């Protein structure tokens, strides 16, 4: 006789469910930088202590004012090294500069570009960043009603369990911007 057992694990209240258990840095510049940080903190997508910012990025630090547990690191590199997921926001014009800052040290991390240009896609990222990096291109769009949303392109290297947390982080910003009108 063969016994087949199916085991279902359901989250209990108080359990850390993704993405709360990931370490995230937000780097870059542009109109979405502060909005992304504020959305992550206000919607509590990750605990404050799991968010890493660069002390050299005044706009990022300003967005985190009032959140005492956010980790302010010496620079972009230090923030990135402490994280699993790196959210990098910039305009298409500035994206190469921002990618160059992290390219050589981004291995074994998920780098998510957040940009409103469809030209900043997976191929664009792969040409500019270290080969062992897990890449996600989050392209921001507006629908016919003016609502912001993101589409995602994932490299084959992205670990499946990190896809949803990355989407949740960017989607939180889109929701916040849409709520503000």
Residue frames as a rotation matrix with the C-alpha (Angstrom) as fourth column:
UNK 1
0.582 0.813 0.000 0.00
0.813 -0.582 0.000 0.00
0.000 0.000 -1.000 0.00
UNK 2
-0.543 -0.728 0.419 1.30
0.731 -0.655 -0.191 3.46
0.414 0.203 0.888 -0.93
UNK 3
0.356 0.596 -0.720 0.48
0.833 -0.551 -0.044 6.52
-0.423 -0.584 -0.693 1.09
UNK 4
-0.338 -0.380 0.861 0.50
0.708 -0.705 -0.034 9.88
0.620 0.598 0.507 -0.56
UNK 5
0.092 0.314 -0.945 0.49
0.888 -0.455 -0.065 12.84
-0.450 -0.833 -0.321 1.75
UNK 6
0.053 -0.022 0.998 -0.33
0.596 -0.802 -0.049 16.37
0.802 0.597 -0.029 0.70
UNK 7
-0.129 -0.169 -0.977 0.90
0.935 -0.348 -0.063 19.04
-0.330 -0.922 0.203 3.05
UNK 8
0.300 0.262 0.917 -0.43
0.554 -0.831 0.056 22.58
0.776 0.491 -0.395 2.84
UNK 9
-0.451 -0.470 -0.759 1.30
0.882 -0.368 -0.295 25.29
-0.140 -0.802 0.581 4.80
UNK 10
0.418 0.663 0.621 -0.94
0.655 -0.694 0.299 28.26
0.629 0.282 -0.724 5.43
UNK 11
-0.589 -0.666 0.458 0.42
0.171 -0.657 -0.735 31.48
0.790 -0.355 0.501 6.86
UNK 12
0.127 0.565 -0.815 -0.60
0.975 0.079 0.206 32.22
0.181 -0.821 -0.541 10.43
UNK 13
0.873 0.209 0.441 -1.19
0.145 -0.974 0.175 35.66
0.466 -0.089 -0.881 11.78
UNK 14
0.771 -0.634 0.063 2.16
-0.387 -0.387 0.837 37.19
-0.506 -0.669 -0.544 12.65
UNK 15
0.328 -0.668 0.668 4.14
0.685 0.655 0.318 35.09
-0.650 0.353 0.673 10.16
UNK 16
-0.160 -0.444 -0.882 6.48
-0.439 -0.768 0.466 36.99
-0.884 0.462 -0.072 7.89
UNK 17
0.469 0.343 0.814 5.17
0.617 0.533 -0.580 36.47
-0.632 0.774 0.038 4.38
UNK 18
-0.596 -0.693 0.405 7.00
0.772 -0.356 0.527 37.76
-0.221 0.627 0.747 1.32
UNK 19
0.389 -0.884 0.259 7.96
0.344 -0.121 -0.931 40.47
0.854 0.451 0.258 0.68
UNK 20
0.892 0.039 0.450 8.32
-0.343 -0.588 0.733 41.48
0.293 -0.808 -0.511 4.32
UNK 21
0.792 -0.573 0.213 11.29
0.176 0.547 0.819 39.23
-0.585 -0.611 0.534 4.73
UNK 22
0.447 -0.641 0.624 13.51
0.856 0.104 -0.507 40.76
0.260 0.760 0.595 2.01
UNK 23
0.034 -0.554 -0.832 16.24
0.518 -0.702 0.489 43.38
-0.855 -0.447 0.263 2.29
UNK 24
0.522 0.334 0.785 15.76
0.851 -0.266 -0.452 46.25
0.058 0.904 -0.423 -0.16
UNK 25
-0.452 -0.572 -0.684 17.83
0.478 -0.803 0.356 49.22
-0.753 -0.166 0.637 -1.26
UNK 26
0.699 0.616 0.363 16.40
0.674 -0.399 -0.622 52.09
-0.238 0.679 -0.694 -3.28
UNK 27
-0.316 -0.891 -0.326 18.95
0.491 -0.448 0.747 53.93
-0.812 0.076 0.579 -5.39
UNK 28
-0.239 0.116 0.964 18.94
0.962 -0.102 0.251 56.37
0.127 0.988 -0.087 -8.26
UNK 29
-0.864 -0.017 -0.504 17.38
0.090 -0.989 -0.121 59.71
-0.496 -0.150 0.855 -9.03
UNK 30
-0.861 0.488 0.143 14.42
0.061 -0.179 0.982 61.33
0.505 0.854 0.124 -10.72
UNK 31
-0.389 0.808 0.443 10.76
-0.756 -0.554 0.347 61.92
0.526 -0.200 0.827 -10.15
UNK 32
0.506 0.669 -0.545 9.97
-0.290 0.726 0.623 58.41
0.813 -0.157 0.561 -8.94
UNK 33
-0.470 -0.788 -0.397 12.76
0.135 0.380 -0.915 58.02
0.872 -0.484 -0.072 -6.34
UNK 34
-0.897 0.121 0.426 11.02
-0.438 -0.384 -0.813 59.73
0.065 -0.916 0.397 -3.44
UNK 35
0.069 0.994 -0.085 7.61
-0.978 0.084 0.190 58.39
0.196 0.070 0.978 -4.42
UNK 36
0.209 -0.079 -0.975 8.94
-0.172 0.978 -0.116 54.83
0.963 0.192 0.191 -4.43
UNK 37
-0.784 -0.573 -0.238 10.53
0.162 0.182 -0.970 55.19
0.599 -0.799 -0.050 -0.99
UNK 38
-0.693 0.580 0.428 7.45
-0.720 -0.515 -0.466 56.84
-0.050 -0.631 0.774 0.52
UNK 39
0.254 0.841 -0.478 5.14
-0.831 0.442 0.337 54.20
0.494 0.312 0.812 -0.92
UNK 40
-0.121 -0.386 -0.915 7.25
0.105 0.911 -0.398 51.34
0.987 -0.144 -0.070 0.43
UNK 41
-0.949 -0.308 -0.063 7.28
0.108 -0.133 -0.985 52.92
0.295 -0.942 0.159 3.88
UNK 42
-0.565 0.792 0.233 3.67
-0.823 -0.521 -0.225 54.12
-0.057 -0.319 0.946 4.01
UNK 43
0.406 0.744 -0.530 2.26
-0.778 0.586 0.227 50.84
0.479 0.321 0.817 2.73
UNK 44
0.151 -0.448 0.881 4.71
-0.836 0.418 0.356 48.87
-0.528 -0.790 -0.311 4.90
UNK 45
0.746 0.064 -0.663 5.70
-0.541 0.639 -0.547 46.62
0.388 0.766 0.512 2.01
UNK 46
0.085 -0.728 -0.681 8.88
0.513 0.618 -0.596 45.82
0.854 -0.299 0.425 3.94
UNK 47
0.687 0.081 -0.722 9.70
0.710 -0.284 0.644 46.71
-0.153 -0.955 -0.252 7.55
UNK 48
0.946 -0.324 0.019 11.59
-0.319 -0.937 -0.141 50.00
0.063 0.127 -0.990 7.89
UNK 49
0.372 -0.859 0.351 14.67
-0.515 0.124 0.848 48.17
-0.772 -0.496 -0.397 9.14
UNK 50
0.160 -0.260 0.952 14.82
0.585 0.802 0.120 46.22
-0.795 0.538 0.281 5.85
UNK 51
0.869 0.165 0.466 15.14
0.478 -0.520 -0.708 49.36
0.125 0.838 -0.531 3.73
UNK 52
0.064 -0.946 -0.316 18.64
0.735 -0.169 0.656 50.67
-0.674 -0.275 0.685 2.91
UNK 53
0.931 0.210 0.297 19.38
0.353 -0.721 -0.597 54.11
0.089 0.661 -0.745 1.48
UNK 54
-0.029 -0.984 0.177 22.53
0.899 -0.103 -0.426 56.07
0.438 0.147 0.887 0.68
UNK 55
0.245 0.014 -0.970 23.51
0.706 -0.688 0.168 58.98
-0.664 -0.726 -0.178 2.91
UNK 56
-0.753 -0.619 -0.222 24.89
0.269 -0.598 0.755 60.62
-0.600 0.509 0.617 -0.24
UNK 57
-0.651 0.621 0.437 21.43
0.509 -0.071 0.858 60.75
0.564 0.780 -0.270 -1.80
UNK 58
-0.977 0.214 -0.019 19.70
-0.138 -0.694 -0.706 63.72
-0.165 -0.687 0.708 -0.16
UNK 59
-0.350 0.901 -0.257 16.41
-0.840 -0.181 0.511 63.12
0.414 0.395 0.820 -1.99
UNK 60
-0.095 0.269 -0.958 16.25
0.097 0.961 0.260 59.52
0.991 -0.068 -0.118 -0.77
UNK 61
-0.779 -0.267 -0.567 17.03
0.569 0.079 -0.819 60.50
0.264 -0.960 0.090 2.81
UNK 62
-0.854 0.513 0.084 14.40
-0.518 -0.830 -0.204 63.25
-0.035 -0.218 0.975 2.69
UNK 63
-0.140 0.836 -0.531 11.77
-0.592 0.359 0.722 60.74
0.794 0.415 0.444 1.55
UNK 64
-0.038 0.048 -0.998 12.54
0.483 0.875 0.024 58.57
0.875 -0.482 -0.056 4.59
UNK 65
-0.789 -0.240 0.565 12.36
-0.293 -0.661 -0.690 61.40
0.539 -0.711 0.452 7.15
UNK 66
-0.060 0.771 0.633 10.32
-0.991 -0.122 0.054 60.37
0.119 -0.624 0.772 10.16
UNK 67
0.889 0.245 -0.387 11.03
-0.240 0.969 0.062 56.68
0.390 0.038 0.920 9.69
UNK 68
0.495 -0.714 0.494 13.67
-0.858 -0.312 0.408 56.04
-0.137 -0.626 -0.767 12.33
UNK 69
0.388 -0.332 0.860 14.42
-0.159 0.895 0.418 52.39
-0.908 -0.299 0.294 11.53
UNK 70
0.993 -0.114 0.040 15.37
0.054 0.117 -0.992 52.93
0.108 0.987 0.122 7.87
UNK 71
0.413 -0.910 -0.029 19.06
0.620 0.258 0.741 52.11
-0.667 -0.324 0.671 7.45
UNK 72
0.955 -0.215 -0.203 21.09
-0.293 -0.767 -0.571 55.00
-0.033 0.605 -0.796 6.07
UNK 73
0.598 -0.766 0.233 24.37
0.723 0.642 0.255 53.67
-0.345 0.016 0.938 4.64
UNK 74
-0.119 -0.801 -0.587 27.58
0.309 -0.592 0.745 55.50
-0.944 -0.092 0.318 3.78
UNK 75
-0.561 -0.087 -0.823 26.94
-0.689 -0.502 0.523 55.40
-0.459 0.860 0.222 0.01
UNK 76
0.341 0.746 -0.572 25.11
-0.938 0.306 -0.161 53.57
0.055 0.592 0.804 -2.79
UNK 77
-0.191 -0.513 -0.837 27.51
-0.466 0.798 -0.382 50.65
0.864 0.317 -0.392 -2.77
UNK 78
-0.963 -0.169 0.211 27.10
-0.257 0.334 -0.907 50.05
0.083 -0.927 -0.365 0.96
UNK 79
-0.201 0.967 0.157 23.30
-0.810 -0.074 -0.582 50.18
-0.551 -0.244 0.798 0.64
UNK 80
0.351 0.325 -0.878 23.34
-0.856 0.491 -0.161 47.77
0.378 0.808 0.451 -2.27
UNK 81
-0.550 -0.674 -0.494 25.67
-0.402 0.732 -0.550 45.28
0.732 -0.104 -0.673 -0.58
UNK 82
-0.886 0.229 0.403 23.29
-0.356 0.218 -0.908 44.98
-0.296 -0.949 -0.112 2.39
UNK 83
0.002 0.995 -0.103 20.28
-0.792 -0.061 -0.608 44.21
-0.611 0.083 0.787 0.21
UNK 84
-0.392 0.030 0.919 18.86
0.368 0.921 0.127 41.32
-0.843 0.388 -0.372 -1.81
UNK 85
0.301 0.591 0.749 16.72
0.952 -0.147 -0.267 43.52
-0.047 0.793 -0.607 -4.04
UNK 86
-0.654 -0.512 -0.557 18.04
0.414 -0.858 0.303 46.76
-0.633 -0.033 0.773 -5.53
UNK 87
0.500 0.805 0.319 15.39
0.802 -0.292 -0.521 49.13
-0.326 0.517 -0.792 -6.88
UNK 88
-0.598 -0.769 -0.225 17.06
0.544 -0.596 0.591 51.57
-0.589 0.231 0.775 -9.26
UNK 89
0.513 0.840 0.174 15.00
0.757 -0.348 -0.553 54.47
-0.404 0.416 -0.815 -10.52
UNK 90
-0.475 -0.623 -0.622 16.14
0.129 -0.748 0.651 56.98
-0.871 0.229 0.435 -13.13
UNK 91
0.550 0.544 -0.633 15.11
-0.538 -0.349 -0.767 58.58
-0.638 0.763 0.101 -16.39
UNK 92
0.890 -0.239 0.388 16.26
0.434 0.706 -0.560 56.84
-0.141 0.667 0.732 -19.57
UNK 93
0.666 -0.650 0.366 18.89
-0.169 -0.610 -0.774 59.55
0.727 0.454 -0.516 -19.99
UNK 94
0.145 -0.603 0.784 20.33
-0.957 -0.288 -0.044 58.99
0.252 -0.744 -0.619 -16.50
UNK 95
0.917 0.308 0.255 19.86
-0.374 0.887 0.271 55.21
-0.143 -0.344 0.928 -16.28
UNK 96
0.624 -0.734 -0.270 23.31
0.281 0.533 -0.799 54.36
0.729 0.422 0.538 -17.78
UNK 97
-0.204 -0.695 0.689 25.01
-0.483 -0.541 -0.689 56.53
0.852 -0.473 -0.226 -15.14
UNK 98
0.254 0.391 0.885 23.03
-0.967 0.127 0.221 54.94
-0.026 -0.911 0.411 -12.32
UNK 99
0.989 0.098 -0.107 23.66
-0.111 0.987 -0.121 51.41
0.094 0.131 0.987 -13.63
UNK 100
0.309 -0.949 -0.058 27.39
0.014 0.066 -0.998 52.11
0.951 0.307 0.033 -13.92
UNK 101
-0.035 -0.296 0.955 27.53
-0.887 -0.431 -0.166 52.93
0.461 -0.852 -0.247 -10.19
UNK 102
0.273 0.278 0.921 26.37
-0.811 0.582 0.064 49.45
-0.518 -0.764 0.384 -9.22
UNK 103
0.653 0.143 -0.744 27.28
-0.683 0.536 -0.496 47.25
0.328 0.832 0.448 -12.17
UNK 104
-0.183 -0.856 -0.483 30.47
-0.478 0.507 -0.718 45.68
0.859 0.100 -0.502 -10.87
UNK 105
-0.927 -0.208 0.312 29.01
-0.364 0.295 -0.884 44.83
0.092 -0.933 -0.349 -7.43
UNK 106
-0.160 0.985 0.070 25.48
-0.986 -0.157 -0.053 43.78
-0.041 -0.078 0.996 -8.30
UNK 107
-0.454 -0.048 -0.889 26.12
-0.370 0.919 0.139 40.06
0.810 0.392 -0.435 -8.62
UNK 108
-0.712 0.262 -0.652 23.88
0.575 0.750 -0.326 37.76
0.403 -0.607 -0.685 -6.55
UNK 109
-0.665 0.569 -0.484 21.28
0.066 -0.601 -0.796 40.51
-0.744 -0.561 0.362 -6.24
UNK 110
-0.006 0.723 0.690 18.04
0.991 0.096 -0.092 41.24
-0.133 0.684 -0.718 -8.02
UNK 111
-0.832 -0.242 -0.499 18.31
0.171 -0.968 0.185 44.61
-0.527 0.068 0.847 -9.76
UNK 112
0.078 0.932 0.354 14.96
0.946 0.043 -0.322 46.14
-0.315 0.360 -0.878 -10.69
UNK 113
-0.945 -0.299 0.129 15.08
0.326 -0.877 0.353 49.13
0.008 0.376 0.927 -13.00
UNK 114
0.065 0.962 -0.264 12.13
0.821 -0.202 -0.534 51.48
-0.567 -0.182 -0.803 -12.53
UNK 115
-0.823 -0.400 -0.403 11.77
0.055 -0.762 0.645 53.75
-0.566 0.509 0.649 -15.54
UNK 116
0.205 0.969 -0.134 9.00
-0.029 -0.131 -0.991 55.19
-0.978 0.207 0.001 -17.69
UNK 117
0.011 -0.257 -0.966 10.83
-0.972 -0.228 0.049 54.45
-0.233 0.939 -0.252 -20.94
UNK 118
0.889 0.374 0.263 10.09
-0.292 0.907 -0.303 51.22
-0.352 0.192 0.916 -22.79
UNK 119
0.584 -0.747 -0.318 13.64
-0.374 0.101 -0.922 51.37
0.721 0.657 -0.220 -24.12
UNK 120
-0.407 -0.667 0.624 14.94
-0.890 0.134 -0.437 50.48
0.208 -0.733 -0.648 -20.63
UNK 121
0.719 0.653 -0.237 14.05
-0.626 0.757 0.186 46.83
0.301 0.015 0.954 -21.07
UNK 122
0.847 -0.355 0.396 15.79
-0.002 0.742 0.670 43.59
-0.532 -0.568 0.628 -20.14
UNK 123
0.570 -0.657 0.493 18.18
0.793 0.285 -0.538 43.74
0.213 0.698 0.684 -23.12
UNK 124
0.518 -0.325 0.791 19.13
-0.139 -0.945 -0.297 47.31
0.844 0.044 -0.534 -22.20
UNK 125
0.741 -0.196 0.643 19.93
-0.664 -0.072 0.744 46.23
-0.100 -0.978 -0.183 -18.63
UNK 126
0.836 -0.396 0.380 21.80
0.333 0.916 0.223 43.08
-0.437 -0.060 0.898 -19.67
UNK 127
0.547 -0.638 0.541 24.12
0.570 -0.189 -0.799 45.17
0.612 0.746 0.261 -21.87
UNK 128
0.215 -0.399 0.892 25.06
-0.304 -0.895 -0.327 47.42
0.928 -0.201 -0.313 -18.96
UNK 129
0.413 0.018 0.910 25.30
-0.910 -0.020 0.414 45.28
0.026 -1.000 0.008 -15.85
UNK 130
-0.563 -0.769 0.303 27.31
-0.793 0.605 0.064 42.29
-0.233 -0.204 -0.951 -14.55
UNK 131
-0.469 0.314 -0.826 26.38
-0.558 0.619 0.553 38.95
0.684 0.720 -0.115 -16.07
UNK 132
-0.752 0.123 -0.648 25.57
0.427 0.839 -0.336 37.11
0.502 -0.530 -0.683 -12.83
UNK 133
-0.899 0.437 -0.016 22.97
-0.303 -0.649 -0.698 39.67
-0.315 -0.623 0.716 -11.78
UNK 134
-0.435 0.861 0.263 19.28
0.871 0.477 -0.119 38.81
-0.228 0.178 -0.957 -11.67
UNK 135
-0.991 -0.024 -0.133 17.51
-0.017 -0.953 0.303 41.52
-0.134 0.303 0.944 -13.69
UNK 136
-0.095 0.988 0.122 13.97
0.930 0.132 -0.342 42.82
-0.354 0.081 -0.932 -13.78
UNK 137
-0.956 -0.074 0.283 12.84
0.193 -0.886 0.422 45.68
0.219 0.458 0.862 -15.99
UNK 138
-0.143 0.922 -0.359 9.81
0.840 -0.078 -0.537 47.46
-0.523 -0.379 -0.764 -14.53
UNK 139
-0.873 -0.094 0.479 8.48
0.399 -0.704 0.588 49.81
0.282 0.704 0.652 -17.19
UNK 140
-0.510 0.683 -0.524 5.99
0.355 -0.388 -0.851 52.42
-0.784 -0.619 -0.044 -16.03
UNK 141
-0.774 0.383 0.504 3.00
0.479 -0.165 0.862 53.28
0.414 0.909 -0.056 -18.22
UNK 142
-0.713 0.684 -0.156 -0.18
-0.358 -0.546 -0.757 55.34
-0.603 -0.484 0.634 -18.00
UNK 143
-0.524 0.620 0.585 -3.50
0.777 0.629 0.029 53.91
-0.350 0.470 -0.811 -19.12
UNK 144
-0.412 0.404 0.817 -6.18
0.618 -0.535 0.576 55.90
0.669 0.742 -0.029 -20.99
UNK 145
0.720 0.691 -0.061 -7.48
0.480 -0.433 0.763 57.25
0.501 -0.578 -0.644 -17.67
UNK 146
0.358 -0.681 0.639 -4.01
-0.485 -0.721 -0.496 58.44
0.798 -0.132 -0.588 -16.65
UNK 147
0.886 -0.017 0.463 -3.50
-0.414 0.419 0.808 55.70
-0.207 -0.908 0.365 -14.03
UNK 148
-0.016 -0.982 -0.188 0.09
-0.980 0.053 -0.190 54.57
0.197 0.182 -0.964 -13.53
UNK 149
0.885 0.172 0.433 0.93
-0.281 0.938 0.202 50.87
-0.371 -0.301 0.879 -13.80
UNK 150
-0.113 -0.986 -0.120 4.03
-0.878 0.043 0.476 48.77
-0.464 0.160 -0.871 -14.42
UNK 151
0.920 0.182 -0.347 4.83
-0.326 0.846 -0.421 45.90
0.217 0.501 0.838 -16.75
UNK 152
0.376 -0.777 0.505 7.64
-0.639 0.178 0.749 43.51
-0.671 -0.604 -0.430 -15.89
UNK 153
0.709 -0.320 -0.628 10.27
-0.383 0.574 -0.724 41.61
0.592 0.754 0.285 -17.83
UNK 154
0.712 -0.386 0.586 12.30
-0.497 0.312 0.810 39.02
-0.496 -0.868 0.031 -15.89
UNK 155
-0.142 -0.801 -0.582 15.67
-0.929 0.311 -0.200 37.53
0.341 0.512 -0.788 -16.73
UNK 156
0.431 0.291 -0.854 15.85
-0.194 0.954 0.227 33.74
0.881 0.067 0.468 -16.53
UNK 157
-0.511 -0.765 -0.393 18.18
0.264 0.295 -0.918 34.04
0.818 -0.573 0.051 -13.54
UNK 158
-0.429 0.388 0.816 15.60
-0.776 -0.621 -0.113 35.71
0.462 -0.682 0.567 -11.28
UNK 159
-0.984 0.089 -0.152 14.68
0.158 0.833 -0.531 33.31
0.079 -0.547 -0.834 -8.49
UNK 160
-0.389 0.913 0.119 10.92
0.403 0.053 0.914 32.70
0.828 0.404 -0.388 -8.69
UNK 161
0.178 0.509 -0.842 10.25
0.974 0.028 0.223 33.49
0.137 -0.860 -0.491 -5.03
UNK 162
-0.505 -0.411 -0.759 11.67
0.553 -0.829 0.081 37.02
-0.663 -0.379 0.646 -5.48
UNK 163
-0.745 0.254 0.617 9.48
0.527 -0.344 0.777 37.99
0.410 0.904 0.122 -8.42
UNK 164
0.270 0.962 -0.036 6.36
0.749 -0.186 0.636 38.81
0.605 -0.199 -0.771 -6.40
UNK 165
0.292 -0.179 -0.939 8.16
0.782 -0.521 0.343 40.92
-0.550 -0.835 -0.012 -3.78
UNK 166
-0.784 -0.620 -0.032 9.75
0.469 -0.625 0.624 42.96
-0.407 0.474 0.781 -6.57
UNK 167
-0.491 0.702 0.517 6.38
0.519 -0.241 0.820 43.50
0.700 0.670 -0.246 -8.21
UNK 168
0.408 0.688 -0.600 4.80
0.887 -0.144 0.438 44.41
0.215 -0.711 -0.669 -4.85
UNK 169
-0.207 -0.592 -0.779 7.45
0.716 -0.634 0.292 47.07
-0.667 -0.497 0.555 -4.21
UNK 170
-0.979 -0.168 0.116 6.91
0.199 -0.647 0.736 48.83
-0.049 0.744 0.667 -7.54
UNK 171
-0.312 0.939 0.141 3.14
0.589 0.075 0.804 48.32
0.745 0.334 -0.577 -7.55
UNK 172
0.107 0.302 -0.947 2.95
0.958 -0.288 0.016 50.04
-0.268 -0.909 -0.320 -4.14
UNK 173
-0.723 -0.414 -0.554 4.38
0.259 -0.905 0.338 53.17
-0.641 0.101 0.761 -5.74
UNK 174
-0.869 0.438 0.228 1.91
0.174 -0.162 0.971 53.00
0.463 0.884 0.064 -8.64
UNK 175
0.000 0.907 -0.422 -1.02
0.874 0.205 0.441 52.60
0.486 -0.369 -0.792 -6.21
UNK 176
-0.110 -0.102 -0.989 0.17
0.794 -0.608 -0.025 55.51
-0.598 -0.788 0.148 -4.08
UNK 177
-0.938 -0.262 -0.227 0.56
0.069 -0.784 0.617 57.83
-0.339 0.563 0.753 -7.07
UNK 178
-0.631 0.766 0.125 -2.88
0.321 0.111 0.940 56.82
0.706 0.634 -0.316 -8.37
UNK 179
0.064 0.646 -0.760 -4.45
0.991 0.051 0.127 57.43
0.121 -0.761 -0.637 -4.94
UNK 180
-0.443 -0.334 -0.832 -2.93
0.504 -0.860 0.077 60.92
-0.742 -0.385 0.550 -4.86
UNK 181
0.656 0.741 0.144 -4.51
0.491 -0.274 -0.827 61.63
-0.573 0.613 -0.544 -8.24
